[in-house]
Amino acid sequence: MLKRLRPEQISLFGEILDWMLAPLLLLWPMSLGLTWVVAQSIANRPYDRELADVVLALARQSSVQMAEGPAPAVSRRRALERTVSGFTRSDDAEEDQTYFQVLGDRGELLAGDPRLAVPTEEPTAAGGVNFRDDVLADEQVRVAYLRTPGADGSGSGLVQVAETLGKRSRLATEIIKGVLLPQFVILPVAVLLVWFALSRGIRPLAELQQRIRKRTSTDLSPIAVGGVPDEVVPLVEAINDLLKRLDRTIATQRHFLADAAHQLKTPLAGLRMQAELAGRELDSGRGDPASMKHTLQQIALSSQRAAHMVNQLLAMARAEDSGQAMRRVPVDLAVITRAVVRDFVPRALERRIDLGYEGPVSDHKVRLMGEPVLLGEMVRNLVDNALQYTPSGGTVTARVLGDPFGQVVVLQVEDTGPGIPVSERDAVFRPFYRALGTEVDGSGLGLAIVQEIAQRHDGEVLVADARPRSAGSSHPPGALFTVRLRLTPGAMDADAQAFKPPPELTDET
């Protein structure tokens, strides 16, 4: 039993077969009609020639009688009837009926059947035999007629011979049978040949399908194009390109997971070591409150590092989720940035760092379509990175700038830390990369998350020195991270009162 196709699926074999057979089945009835017309024309030709011979013979006989002078009407009619019967004699009992008519110069009936109508149309063959179709005694007849010149040249006579259409119809039917009967055999054979040709033509596709099905889930090598039809080669090449990109993505994920596992080893090993140390001290009876407090502090620090790394890994996963684009809402970047800066104030005070915000409190000019949680994570990682690398007594400033042309919104985070050398500015956005020569304890995921979220929102991240570098200056250049996000006109033109920031980013939390 054939598997039923879903409504959205189509059969390539069926489509090609339909497009090949539909014209054939459409043209076949047209062929029948044309064959009937041609058969009628062919059947008329020999019988028309016979009628023409009879008309010419009657015309000659009538001319001879007119030349011999007046004669009795009865004898003239009989002579003409003998001429007609001599041409139309047949032993067939079903022979067609033949009628004739001879009119004089003044239109008087000289002989024949008076029921034959006098033609009103102009003759198509001047001076020759003409033909027309007519009705006589409720029967279709074929009429041949000839205009004869009068004796004095002032008028003209008329000779007509009419014949019923039985013989013609039988001959046309025989011709049609001879032509069409073979077609009833040829048509099914043609359909079978088309079916067989299509089956042979799409066989390489079935073989390609089997080759792909036999592959293991880990085999992402390119599909060989040998034996593949030329029309399918672009499809195979597109699949190979997809496999190549998929292989590269999987390799990146494997590398990322390996780095993540390696990075998680450090805090987890610290937790285990501190726990084992505390257990040994308790077993030996040497566990004084001071040492136990120190051990618990180390355990808390290690668990905090592990939790921070897990949160960053989750943030990276959310940033790479393509479904986030479907959940975008109008977001005020100024509200998000202020909320993030407020959350980091206690940490900044603890480290004696001046943390501040510059920009509007809330403005529709800095509103864009985005995912609030991801944008908050982006700002949080930038501020966290700046606080980590800024020494005690330094300054960190987060600012939001609107575009007077309404094209972009700019987020900047500036610090007074050691800065980032030009040679490392591309590398700092790689996961788990940390600048050499620093004592900062981190996972190396923060800036990678920032770049991923910016790209998800059609933006870019730029890094530069906060101040010009000077060879003789003792002040570090600091770092200035600039994120340019494209504004959405629909979000920017929305009513400002309609915007409601997420609960986790409001001032009340």
VEXDREN-2710 file (C-alpha; in Angstrom, 1 decimal):
% VEXDREN-2710
k/r/px/py/pz
1/MET/0.0/0.0/0.0
2/LEU/1.4/3.4/-1.1
3/LYS/2.1/5.8/1.7
4/ARG/-0.3/8.7/1.6
5/LEU/1.3/12.0/1.0
6/ARG/0.6/14.9/3.4
7/PRO/-1.4/17.8/1.8
8/GLU/1.7/20.1/1.7
9/GLN/3.8/17.4/-0.1
10/ILE/3.8/16.8/-3.9
11/SER/5.1/13.9/-5.9
12/LEU/7.7/14.8/-8.5
13/PHE/6.9/11.7/-10.4
14/GLY/3.1/12.5/-10.4
15/GLU/3.8/16.1/-11.4
16/ILE/5.8/15.2/-14.4
17/LEU/3.4/12.4/-15.4
18/ASP/0.5/14.8/-15.1
19/TRP/2.2/17.4/-17.3
20/MET/3.1/14.8/-19.9
21/LEU/-0.2/13.0/-20.0
22/ALA/-2.6/15.9/-19.6
23/PRO/-1.7/17.5/-23.0
24/LEU/-1.8/14.0/-24.6
25/LEU/-5.3/13.3/-23.2
26/LEU/-6.4/16.8/-24.2
27/LEU/-5.1/16.6/-27.7
28/TRP/-6.7/13.2/-28.3
29/PRO/-10.3/14.4/-28.5
30/MET/-9.1/17.3/-30.7
31/SER/-7.5/14.7/-32.9
32/LEU/-10.8/12.8/-33.2
33/GLY/-12.6/15.9/-34.3
34/LEU/-10.0/16.8/-36.9
35/THR/-9.9/13.2/-38.2
36/TRP/-13.7/13.4/-38.6
37/VAL/-13.5/16.6/-40.6
38/VAL/-10.6/15.3/-42.8
39/ALA/-12.5/12.0/-43.3
40/GLN/-15.6/13.8/-44.5
41/SER/-13.5/15.8/-47.0
42/ILE/-11.8/12.7/-48.3
43/ALA/-15.1/10.8/-48.6
44/ASN/-16.6/13.7/-50.6
45/ARG/-13.9/13.9/-53.2
46/PRO/-14.6/10.7/-55.3
47/TYR/-18.4/11.1/-55.1
48/ASP/-18.1/14.8/-56.0
49/ARG/-16.2/13.8/-59.1
50/GLU/-19.0/11.4/-60.1
51/LEU/-21.6/14.1/-59.6
52/ALA/-19.5/16.5/-61.7
53/ASP/-19.3/13.9/-64.5
54/VAL/-23.1/13.4/-64.4
55/VAL/-23.7/17.2/-64.5
56/LEU/-21.4/17.6/-67.4
57/ALA/-23.0/14.8/-69.3
58/LEU/-26.5/16.2/-68.7
59/ALA/-25.2/19.6/-69.8
60/ARG/-23.9/18.1/-73.1
61/GLN/-27.1/16.1/-73.7
62/SER/-29.2/19.2/-73.1
63/SER/-27.0/21.2/-75.5
64/VAL/-27.3/18.5/-78.2
65/GLN/-31.1/18.5/-77.8
66/MET/-31.3/22.2/-78.0
67/ALA/-29.2/22.2/-81.1
68/GLU/-31.5/19.6/-82.8
69/GLY/-34.4/21.8/-82.4
70/PRO/-37.7/21.5/-80.6
71/ALA/-38.6/18.0/-79.4
72/PRO/-41.4/16.6/-77.3
73/ALA/-41.0/17.2/-73.6
74/VAL/-41.6/13.5/-72.8
75/SER/-38.9/12.3/-75.1
76/ARG/-36.4/14.9/-73.9
77/ARG/-37.0/14.0/-70.3
78/ARG/-36.6/10.3/-71.0
79/ALA/-33.3/10.9/-72.8
80/LEU/-32.0/12.9/-69.9
81/GLU/-33.1/10.3/-67.4
82/ARG/-31.3/7.6/-69.4
83/THR/-28.1/9.7/-69.2
84/VAL/-28.4/10.1/-65.4
85/SER/-29.2/6.4/-64.9
86/GLY/-26.2/5.4/-67.0
87/PHE/-23.9/7.2/-64.6
88/THR/-25.6/6.2/-61.3
89/ARG/-26.6/2.5/-62.1
90/SER/-25.7/0.2/-59.2
91/ASP/-26.6/-3.2/-57.9
92/ASP/-26.5/-2.1/-54.3
93/ALA/-30.0/-2.2/-52.8
94/GLU/-29.0/0.5/-50.3
95/GLU/-27.7/2.8/-53.0
96/ASP/-28.3/6.5/-52.4
97/GLN/-31.1/8.3/-54.1
98/THR/-30.2/10.5/-57.1
99/TYR/-32.2/13.5/-58.3
100/PHE/-31.6/15.8/-61.3
101/GLN/-33.0/19.0/-62.7
102/VAL/-32.6/20.7/-66.0
103/LEU/-33.9/24.3/-66.4
104/GLY/-34.1/26.3/-69.7
105/ASP/-32.9/29.7/-70.6
106/ARG/-35.9/31.3/-69.0
107/GLY/-35.9/29.1/-65.9
108/GLU/-38.5/26.7/-67.2
109/LEU/-38.3/23.1/-66.1
110/LEU/-37.1/21.0/-69.0
111/ALA/-36.7/17.7/-67.1
112/GLY/-36.1/16.3/-63.7
113/ASP/-37.4/16.9/-60.2
114/PRO/-38.9/20.4/-59.6
115/ARG/-38.2/20.1/-55.8
116/LEU/-34.6/21.0/-56.3
117/ALA/-34.1/24.6/-55.2
118/VAL/-32.4/27.0/-57.6
119/PRO/-29.1/28.2/-56.1
120/THR/-29.1/31.8/-55.1
121/GLU/-25.4/32.2/-54.3
122/GLU/-22.8/33.1/-56.9
123/PRO/-21.0/30.1/-58.3
124/THR/-17.5/29.7/-56.9
125/ALA/-16.2/28.1/-60.1
126/ALA/-17.1/30.4/-62.9
127/GLY/-18.0/28.3/-66.0
128/GLY/-17.5/25.0/-64.1
129/VAL/-19.3/22.6/-61.8
130/ASN/-20.1/24.0/-58.3
131/PHE/-21.2/22.1/-55.2
132/ARG/-23.4/22.8/-52.2
133/ASP/-25.2/21.0/-49.4
134/ASP/-29.0/21.1/-49.3
135/VAL/-32.1/19.4/-47.9
136/LEU/-34.5/17.5/-50.2
137/ALA/-37.5/15.5/-48.9
138/ASP/-36.2/15.8/-45.3
139/GLU/-32.8/14.3/-46.3
140/GLN/-29.4/15.8/-46.5
141/VAL/-28.2/15.9/-50.1
142/ARG/-25.0/16.9/-51.9
143/VAL/-25.8/19.0/-55.0
144/ALA/-23.6/19.6/-58.1
145/TYR/-24.8/22.3/-60.5
146/LEU/-23.6/24.0/-63.7
147/ARG/-24.8/27.1/-65.4
148/THR/-25.2/26.6/-69.2
149/PRO/-25.2/29.5/-71.7
150/GLY/-28.5/30.2/-73.5
151/ALA/-29.0/29.8/-77.2
152/ASP/-29.2/33.5/-77.9
153/GLY/-26.7/34.4/-75.2
154/SER/-29.2/36.5/-73.3
155/GLY/-29.9/34.0/-70.5
156/SER/-28.5/30.8/-69.1
157/GLY/-29.8/27.3/-68.2
158/LEU/-29.2/25.3/-65.1
159/VAL/-28.2/21.6/-64.7
160/GLN/-28.4/20.1/-61.1
161/VAL/-27.7/16.7/-59.8
162/ALA/-28.4/15.8/-56.1
163/GLU/-27.4/12.7/-54.2
164/THR/-28.1/11.6/-50.6
165/LEU/-25.1/11.1/-48.3
166/GLY/-25.3/7.5/-47.3
167/LYS/-22.3/6.3/-49.3
168/ARG/-20.3/9.3/-48.2
169/SER/-21.1/8.7/-44.5
170/ARG/-20.2/5.0/-44.8
171/LEU/-16.9/5.8/-46.4
172/ALA/-16.1/8.5/-43.8
173/THR/-16.9/6.0/-41.0
174/GLU/-14.6/3.4/-42.6
175/ILE/-11.8/6.0/-42.8
176/ILE/-12.2/7.0/-39.2
177/LYS/-12.3/3.4/-38.0
178/GLY/-9.0/2.8/-39.9
179/VAL/-7.4/5.8/-38.3
180/LEU/-8.8/5.7/-34.8
181/LEU/-8.8/2.1/-33.9
182/PRO/-5.0/1.8/-33.9
183/GLN/-5.0/4.8/-31.6
184/PHE/-6.9/2.9/-28.9
185/VAL/-4.0/0.5/-28.8
186/ILE/-1.3/3.1/-29.2
187/LEU/-2.5/5.4/-26.5
188/PRO/-2.3/2.9/-23.6
189/VAL/1.1/1.8/-24.9
190/ALA/2.2/5.4/-25.0
191/VAL/1.1/5.9/-21.4
192/LEU/3.0/2.8/-20.3
193/LEU/6.1/3.9/-22.1
194/VAL/5.9/7.4/-20.5
195/TRP/5.5/5.7/-17.1
196/PHE/8.4/3.4/-17.7
197/ALA/10.6/6.3/-19.0
198/LEU/9.8/8.4/-15.9
199/SER/10.5/5.5/-13.6
200/ARG/13.9/5.1/-15.3
201/GLY/14.5/8.8/-15.2
202/ILE/14.0/9.3/-11.5
203/ARG/15.8/6.1/-10.5
204/PRO/19.0/8.1/-9.7
205/LEU/17.0/10.1/-7.2
206/ALA/15.9/6.9/-5.5
207/GLU/19.5/5.7/-5.5
208/LEU/20.6/9.1/-4.0
209/GLN/18.0/8.7/-1.3
210/GLN/19.3/5.2/-0.4
211/ARG/22.8/6.5/-0.2
212/ILE/21.8/9.3/2.2
213/ARG/19.7/6.9/4.3
214/LYS/22.6/4.5/4.7
215/ARG/24.7/7.2/6.3
216/THR/25.3/7.3/10.0
217/SER/24.2/10.2/12.0
218/THR/27.9/11.2/12.5
219/ASP/28.8/11.1/8.8
220/LEU/28.8/14.7/7.6
221/SER/31.1/14.2/4.7
222/PRO/30.1/15.6/1.3
223/ILE/27.7/13.6/-0.9
224/ALA/29.4/12.4/-4.1
225/VAL/27.8/13.9/-7.2
226/GLY/28.9/11.0/-9.4
227/GLY/25.9/9.4/-11.0
228/VAL/23.6/12.3/-10.0
229/PRO/21.6/13.9/-12.8
230/ASP/22.8/17.4/-13.8
231/GLU/19.5/18.9/-12.7
232/VAL/19.9/17.5/-9.2
233/VAL/23.6/18.5/-8.8
234/PRO/22.8/22.0/-7.5
235/LEU/20.6/20.4/-4.8
236/VAL/23.3/18.0/-3.8
237/GLU/25.8/20.9/-3.7
238/ALA/23.4/22.9/-1.5
239/ILE/23.1/19.8/0.9
240/ASN/26.9/19.5/0.9
241/ASP/27.2/23.2/1.9
242/LEU/24.7/22.6/4.6
243/LEU/26.6/19.5/5.9
244/LYS/29.8/21.6/5.9
245/ARG/28.2/24.4/7.9
246/LEU/26.6/21.8/10.2
247/ASP/29.9/20.1/10.7
248/ARG/31.6/23.4/11.6
249/THR/28.8/24.2/14.0
250/ILE/29.0/20.9/15.7
251/ALA/32.7/21.2/16.0
252/THR/32.3/24.6/17.5
253/GLN/29.8/23.2/20.0
254/ARG/32.1/20.3/20.9
255/HIS/34.9/22.8/21.5
256/PHE/32.6/25.0/23.5
257/LEU/31.4/22.1/25.7
258/ALA/35.0/20.8/26.2
259/ASP/36.1/24.3/27.3
260/ALA/33.0/24.7/29.5
261/ALA/33.7/21.3/31.2
262/HIS/37.4/22.3/31.6
263/GLN/36.4/25.6/33.2
264/LEU/33.9/24.1/35.5
265/LYS/36.5/21.7/36.8
266/THR/38.3/24.5/38.7
267/PRO/35.5/25.6/41.0
268/LEU/34.2/22.1/41.4
269/ALA/37.7/20.8/42.3
270/GLY/38.0/23.7/44.8
271/LEU/34.7/22.7/46.4
272/ARG/35.7/19.1/46.7
273/MET/39.1/20.0/48.1
274/GLN/37.7/22.4/50.7
275/ALA/35.1/19.9/51.7
276/GLU/37.6/17.1/52.1
277/LEU/39.9/19.4/54.1
278/ALA/37.1/20.4/56.5
279/GLY/36.2/16.7/56.9
280/ARG/39.8/15.8/57.8
281/GLU/40.1/18.6/60.3
282/LEU/36.9/17.6/62.0
283/ASP/38.0/13.9/62.1
284/SER/41.3/14.9/63.7
285/GLY/39.7/17.2/66.2
286/ARG/41.7/20.2/65.0
287/GLY/38.7/22.0/63.4
288/ASP/38.8/25.4/65.2
289/PRO/36.1/28.0/64.3
290/ALA/38.5/30.3/62.4
291/SER/39.8/27.6/60.1
292/MET/36.3/26.3/59.6
293/LYS/35.1/29.8/58.7
294/HIS/37.9/30.2/56.2
295/THR/37.0/26.8/54.6
296/LEU/33.3/27.7/54.4
297/GLN/34.3/31.0/52.7
298/GLN/36.4/29.2/50.2
299/ILE/33.5/26.8/49.5
300/ALA/31.1/29.7/49.1
301/LEU/33.6/31.4/46.7
302/SER/33.9/28.3/44.6
303/SER/30.2/27.7/44.4
304/GLN/29.7/31.3/43.5
305/ARG/32.2/30.9/40.6
306/ALA/30.5/27.8/39.5
307/ALA/27.0/29.4/39.6
308/HIS/28.3/32.4/37.7
309/MET/29.7/30.3/35.0
310/VAL/26.5/28.2/34.7
311/ASN/24.5/31.4/34.5
312/GLN/26.8/32.7/31.7
313/LEU/26.5/29.4/29.9
314/LEU/22.7/29.7/30.1
315/ALA/22.9/33.2/28.8
316/MET/25.0/32.1/25.9
317/ALA/22.5/29.4/25.1
318/ARG/19.6/31.9/25.2
319/ALA/21.6/34.3/23.0
320/GLU/22.1/31.5/20.4
321/ASP/18.4/30.5/20.5
322/SER/16.9/31.5/17.1
323/GLY/13.4/31.4/18.6
324/GLN/14.2/34.6/20.6
325/ALA/13.5/36.6/17.5
326/MET/9.9/35.6/17.7
327/ARG/9.5/37.0/21.2
328/ARG/10.7/40.6/20.6
329/VAL/8.9/43.5/22.1
330/PRO/9.5/47.2/22.4
331/VAL/12.4/47.7/24.8
332/ASP/13.7/51.0/26.3
333/LEU/17.5/50.5/26.5
334/ALA/17.8/53.4/28.9
335/VAL/15.5/51.8/31.5
336/ILE/17.4/48.5/31.2
337/THR/20.9/50.1/31.5
338/ARG/19.8/52.1/34.6
339/ALA/18.5/49.0/36.3
340/VAL/21.7/47.1/35.6
341/VAL/23.9/49.9/36.9
342/ARG/21.8/50.1/40.1
343/ASP/22.2/46.3/40.7
344/PHE/26.0/46.7/40.5
345/VAL/26.2/49.7/42.9
346/PRO/26.9/47.5/46.0
347/ARG/29.7/45.7/44.3
348/ALA/31.2/48.9/43.0
349/LEU/31.1/50.5/46.5
350/GLU/32.7/47.4/47.9
351/ARG/35.6/47.8/45.5
352/ARG/35.7/51.6/45.8
353/ILE/34.9/52.1/42.1
354/ASP/32.9/55.1/40.9
355/LEU/30.0/53.5/38.9
356/GLY/27.7/55.9/37.1
357/TYR/25.1/56.2/34.3
358/GLU/24.9/58.9/31.6
359/GLY/21.9/59.3/29.4
360/PRO/18.1/59.7/29.4
361/VAL/16.0/58.2/32.2
362/SER/13.5/56.9/29.6
363/ASP/13.1/58.1/26.0
364/HIS/11.3/56.7/23.0
365/LYS/14.3/57.6/20.9
366/VAL/16.3/54.8/22.5
367/ARG/13.6/52.2/22.2
368/LEU/14.0/49.2/19.9
369/MET/12.4/45.9/19.2
370/GLY/14.3/43.2/21.2
371/GLU/14.2/40.6/23.9
372/PRO/14.5/42.4/27.3
373/VAL/16.2/39.5/29.2
374/LEU/18.9/39.2/26.5
375/LEU/19.5/42.9/26.3
376/GLY/19.7/43.1/30.1
377/GLU/22.3/40.2/30.0
378/MET/24.3/42.1/27.4
379/VAL/24.5/45.3/29.6
380/ARG/25.2/43.2/32.7
381/ASN/28.1/41.5/31.1
382/LEU/29.6/44.7/29.8
383/VAL/29.4/46.4/33.3
384/ASP/30.6/43.2/35.1
385/ASN/33.6/43.0/32.7
386/ALA/34.4/46.7/33.3
387/LEU/34.2/46.3/37.1
388/GLN/36.5/43.2/37.0
389/TYR/39.3/45.0/35.1
390/THR/39.0/48.4/36.8
391/PRO/41.3/48.8/39.8
392/SER/40.2/50.2/43.1
393/GLY/39.6/53.9/42.9
394/GLY/38.8/53.8/39.2
395/THR/35.7/54.8/37.3
396/VAL/33.1/52.9/35.2
397/THR/30.5/54.8/33.2
398/ALA/27.6/53.3/31.3
399/ARG/25.8/55.6/28.9
400/VAL/23.0/55.4/26.3
401/LEU/23.0/57.8/23.3
402/GLY/20.2/58.4/21.0
403/ASP/20.6/59.0/17.2
404/PRO/19.2/62.3/16.0
405/PHE/18.4/60.6/12.7
406/GLY/16.5/57.8/14.4
407/GLN/18.5/55.0/12.9
408/VAL/20.5/53.4/15.8
409/VAL/20.8/53.5/19.5
410/VAL/24.2/53.4/21.1
411/LEU/25.3/51.8/24.3
412/GLN/28.7/52.6/25.7
413/VAL/30.6/51.2/28.7
414/GLU/33.8/53.0/29.6
415/ASP/36.3/52.1/32.3
416/THR/39.7/53.2/33.6
417/GLY/41.3/49.8/33.5
418/PRO/44.4/48.6/31.6
419/GLY/42.6/48.6/28.2
420/ILE/42.8/46.0/25.5
421/PRO/45.7/45.9/23.0
422/VAL/44.8/46.2/19.4
423/SER/46.2/42.7/18.7
424/GLU/43.7/41.1/21.1
425/ARG/40.6/43.1/20.3
426/ASP/39.2/40.4/18.1
427/ALA/40.2/37.5/20.3
428/VAL/38.4/38.8/23.4
429/PHE/35.1/38.0/21.9
430/ARG/35.9/34.3/21.6
431/PRO/34.4/32.1/24.3
432/PHE/36.8/31.3/27.3
433/TYR/39.4/33.7/26.0
434/ARG/41.1/35.8/28.8
435/ALA/43.8/38.4/28.2
436/LEU/47.3/37.4/29.3
437/GLY/49.0/39.2/32.2
438/THR/45.9/39.9/34.3
439/GLU/45.0/38.5/37.7
440/VAL/41.2/38.8/37.0
441/ASP/39.3/35.7/37.9
442/GLY/36.7/35.1/35.2
443/SER/35.3/32.5/32.7
444/GLY/36.0/34.4/29.5
445/LEU/32.4/34.2/28.4
446/GLY/31.1/37.7/29.1
447/LEU/32.2/39.4/25.9
448/ALA/31.3/36.4/23.8
449/ILE/27.8/36.7/25.1
450/VAL/27.7/40.4/24.4
451/GLN/28.7/40.0/20.8
452/GLU/26.2/37.1/20.3
453/ILE/23.3/39.2/21.7
454/ALA/24.3/42.2/19.7
455/GLN/24.3/40.2/16.5
456/ARG/21.0/38.7/17.4
457/HIS/19.6/42.3/17.4
458/ASP/21.3/43.3/14.1
459/GLY/24.0/45.2/16.0
460/GLU/27.7/45.4/16.3
461/VAL/30.2/45.7/19.1
462/LEU/33.3/47.9/18.8
463/VAL/36.2/48.1/21.3
464/ALA/38.7/51.0/21.6
465/ASP/40.8/52.9/24.1
466/ALA/38.9/55.2/26.4
467/ARG/41.8/57.6/26.3
468/PRO/44.7/58.1/23.8
469/ARG/47.7/55.9/24.7
470/SER/50.9/57.9/25.7
471/ALA/54.3/56.4/26.1
472/GLY/55.2/58.6/29.0
473/SER/51.8/58.5/30.7
474/SER/51.3/56.5/33.9
475/HIS/47.5/56.4/33.5
476/PRO/46.2/53.3/31.7
477/PRO/44.2/53.9/28.6
478/GLY/41.1/52.1/29.8
479/ALA/38.6/50.4/27.5
480/LEU/35.5/51.8/25.7
481/PHE/33.0/49.2/24.4
482/THR/30.4/50.6/22.0
483/VAL/27.3/48.6/21.0
484/ARG/25.3/50.0/18.0
485/LEU/21.8/48.6/17.8
486/ARG/19.4/49.3/14.9
487/LEU/16.3/51.1/15.9
488/THR/12.9/49.8/14.8
489/PRO/10.6/52.6/13.6
490/GLY/7.5/50.8/14.9
491/ALA/9.0/50.6/18.4
492/MET/10.3/54.2/18.3
493/ASP/7.0/55.7/17.2
494/ALA/4.9/53.8/19.8
495/ASP/3.3/55.7/22.6
496/ALA/5.7/56.2/25.4
497/GLN/3.0/55.4/28.0
498/ALA/2.4/52.1/26.4
499/PHE/5.9/50.8/27.2
500/LYS/6.2/48.8/30.4
501/PRO/9.7/47.4/31.3
502/PRO/9.9/43.9/32.6
503/PRO/9.4/43.6/36.4
504/GLU/13.0/42.5/36.9
505/LEU/14.2/45.8/35.4
506/THR/12.0/48.3/37.2
507/ASP/13.2/50.7/39.9
508/GLU/10.9/49.1/42.4
509/THR/12.8/45.8/42.4
END
